[in-house]
Amino acid sequence: MRMMSTLLCALVSGAVLFLANPALAQTAPTPGDVLGATSDAMLQITSDAAEAQRGATGATVRRVEALDEAGASDETLRSAARRGAERLTDIAGVARERLDGVTSRALGALEAIKAPAVFAEAVRRARGLALERVQRTTQTGARIILDALSTALSGESEETGAGAA
């Protein structure tokens, strides 16, 4: 949440600087318009990615737990966890591509209206912050999957050890 607030502040601060100077106002899209649309798009992309990653993480954890309860082999458990982690990476890759596209279009629009460089820098910073959020969500999901796998593997070890004693 803090990252998204920072993202919005970066974009809005650039817009405020621009809007505070009426001499810079234009009839075509203003840098503020471009930043607003860019901010909305980046927020949507990061939210979509986070939601998809939470869903993939939950599905993977449930799959690992179900396999463990069914007595699946360690390799089967590891394979299910690996597929889940790969899904998180795939989702992050799609989000990166979408963020790159939004960034490219925003920079092109800012260049076309000859916006001051501070606006392009705000877009680049916002992209970086959005990518950091996606990466953190990916890492969090991967840790949750790894924890579920570790629990499943240790549960098998304990049962085997108890049965052998």
C-alpha positions as CSV (number, residue, x, y, z in Angstrom):
1,M,0.0,0.0,0.0
2,R,2.9,2.4,0.8
3,M,4.4,1.8,-2.6
4,M,1.1,2.7,-4.3
5,S,0.9,5.9,-2.3
6,T,4.4,6.8,-3.3
7,L,3.6,6.0,-6.9
8,L,0.6,8.3,-6.8
9,C,2.6,11.0,-5.1
10,A,5.3,10.9,-7.7
11,L,2.8,11.2,-10.5
12,V,0.6,13.8,-8.8
13,S,3.6,16.0,-7.7
14,G,4.6,16.3,-11.3
15,A,1.1,17.2,-12.3
16,V,0.8,19.8,-9.5
17,L,4.0,21.5,-10.6
18,F,2.6,21.7,-14.1
19,L,-0.9,22.8,-13.2
20,A,0.4,25.5,-10.8
21,N,1.8,27.3,-13.8
22,P,-1.1,28.5,-16.0
23,A,1.3,29.6,-18.7
24,L,2.0,25.9,-19.4
25,A,-1.6,24.9,-19.8
26,Q,-2.5,23.4,-23.2
27,T,-5.7,22.5,-25.1
28,A,-4.4,19.1,-26.2
29,P,-3.7,16.5,-23.5
30,T,-1.6,18.1,-20.8
31,P,1.3,16.4,-19.1
32,G,-1.1,16.1,-16.1
33,D,-3.6,14.3,-18.3
34,V,-0.9,11.9,-19.4
35,L,0.3,11.3,-15.9
36,G,-3.2,10.7,-14.6
37,A,-3.9,8.1,-17.3
38,T,-0.5,6.6,-16.8
39,S,-1.0,6.3,-13.0
40,D,-4.4,4.8,-13.5
41,A,-3.1,2.2,-15.9
42,M,-0.1,1.3,-13.7
43,L,-2.3,0.9,-10.7
44,Q,-4.6,-1.4,-12.6
45,I,-1.7,-3.5,-13.9
46,T,-0.1,-3.9,-10.5
47,S,-3.5,-4.7,-8.9
48,D,-4.3,-7.2,-11.6
49,A,-0.9,-8.9,-11.2
50,A,-1.2,-9.0,-7.4
51,E,-4.7,-10.6,-7.6
52,A,-3.6,-13.2,-10.2
53,Q,-0.5,-14.0,-8.1
54,R,-2.5,-14.4,-4.9
55,G,-4.8,-16.7,-6.7
56,A,-2.0,-18.7,-8.2
57,T,-0.3,-18.9,-4.8
58,G,-3.4,-20.1,-3.1
59,A,-4.1,-22.7,-5.8
60,T,-0.5,-24.0,-5.6
61,V,-0.6,-24.3,-1.8
62,R,-3.9,-26.2,-2.0
63,R,-2.5,-28.5,-4.7
64,V,0.6,-29.2,-2.6
65,E,-1.5,-29.9,0.5
66,A,-3.9,-32.2,-1.4
67,L,-1.0,-34.1,-3.0
68,D,0.6,-34.5,0.4
69,E,-2.6,-35.8,1.9
70,A,-2.9,-38.3,-0.9
71,G,0.6,-39.5,-0.2
72,A,2.4,-38.1,-3.3
73,S,6.1,-38.5,-3.6
74,D,8.6,-35.7,-2.7
75,E,9.3,-35.2,-6.4
76,T,5.6,-34.8,-7.2
77,L,5.3,-32.3,-4.4
78,R,8.4,-30.4,-5.6
79,S,7.1,-30.4,-9.2
80,A,3.7,-28.9,-8.2
81,A,5.5,-26.2,-6.2
82,R,7.8,-25.5,-9.0
83,R,4.9,-25.1,-11.5
84,G,3.2,-22.7,-9.1
85,A,6.4,-20.6,-8.7
86,E,6.8,-20.6,-12.5
87,R,3.2,-19.3,-12.8
88,L,4.1,-16.4,-10.5
89,T,7.0,-15.6,-12.7
90,D,4.8,-15.7,-15.8
91,I,2.3,-13.3,-14.3
92,A,5.1,-10.9,-13.3
93,G,6.4,-11.1,-16.9
94,V,3.1,-10.2,-18.3
95,A,2.8,-7.3,-15.8
96,R,6.3,-6.1,-16.8
97,E,5.3,-6.1,-20.5
98,R,2.1,-4.2,-19.8
99,L,4.0,-1.7,-17.7
100,D,6.6,-1.2,-20.4
101,G,3.9,-0.6,-22.9
102,V,2.2,2.0,-20.7
103,T,5.5,3.7,-20.0
104,S,6.5,3.8,-23.7
105,R,3.1,5.3,-24.7
106,A,3.3,7.8,-21.9
107,L,6.8,8.9,-22.8
108,G,5.8,9.2,-26.4
109,A,2.8,11.3,-25.5
110,L,4.9,13.5,-23.3
111,E,7.5,14.0,-26.0
112,A,4.8,14.8,-28.5
113,I,3.5,17.6,-26.4
114,K,7.0,18.8,-25.5
115,A,6.4,18.3,-21.7
116,P,9.2,19.3,-19.3
117,A,11.6,16.4,-18.5
118,V,10.3,16.2,-15.0
119,F,7.2,14.5,-16.3
120,A,9.1,11.8,-18.1
121,E,11.1,11.2,-15.0
122,A,7.9,10.9,-13.0
123,V,6.7,8.2,-15.4
124,R,10.0,6.3,-15.2
125,R,10.0,6.4,-11.4
126,A,6.4,5.3,-11.3
127,R,7.3,2.3,-13.6
128,G,10.2,1.4,-11.2
129,L,7.9,1.5,-8.2
130,A,5.2,-0.6,-9.9
131,L,7.8,-3.2,-11.0
132,E,9.1,-3.3,-7.4
133,R,5.5,-4.0,-6.2
134,V,5.1,-6.8,-8.7
135,Q,8.5,-8.3,-7.7
136,R,7.6,-8.2,-4.0
137,T,4.3,-9.9,-4.6
138,T,6.2,-12.6,-6.6
139,Q,8.7,-13.1,-3.9
140,T,6.0,-13.3,-1.2
141,G,4.0,-15.8,-3.2
142,A,7.1,-17.9,-3.8
143,R,7.9,-17.9,0.0
144,I,4.4,-19.0,0.8
145,I,4.6,-21.9,-1.8
146,L,8.1,-22.9,-0.4
147,D,6.7,-22.9,3.1
148,A,3.8,-25.2,2.0
149,L,6.3,-27.5,0.3
150,S,8.6,-27.5,3.3
151,T,5.6,-28.4,5.6
152,A,4.5,-31.2,3.2
153,L,8.0,-32.6,3.0
154,S,8.7,-32.4,6.7
155,G,5.3,-34.0,7.4
156,E,6.3,-37.0,5.3
157,S,9.6,-37.2,7.1
158,E,7.9,-37.1,10.5
159,E,5.4,-39.8,9.5
160,T,8.1,-42.0,8.1
161,G,10.3,-41.5,11.2
162,A,7.4,-42.2,13.5
163,G,6.4,-45.3,11.6
164,A,10.0,-46.6,11.7
165,A,10.3,-46.1,15.5
